[in-house]
Amino acid sequence: MRYNGKGKRAYYGTKRKETRRAAAKAALFWYIEAFYNSVRPHSALGWVAPKTFEKDWRLTAAASAMKAVAIR
């Protein structure tokens, strides 16, 4: 009886499925953590997106630092 490679095809089919699943999980994680959470409004920040909050905070901190230097 000849070996027809069914086991090999089944193994690589499973490997391909696992690879696709891992890639999908990584893409979903990136979307949620790196993109969505940084642009959606948060109640703790006064319903402002974290990126906007941080940008405004940096501008305010820089302005107050320049004011403190000018006063001295």
Secondary structure, DSSP 8 states (H G I E B T S, - for coil): -----HHHHHHHHHHHHHHHHHHHHHHHHHIIIIIIHHHS-BGGGTSB-HHHHHHHHHHHHHHHHHHHHHH-
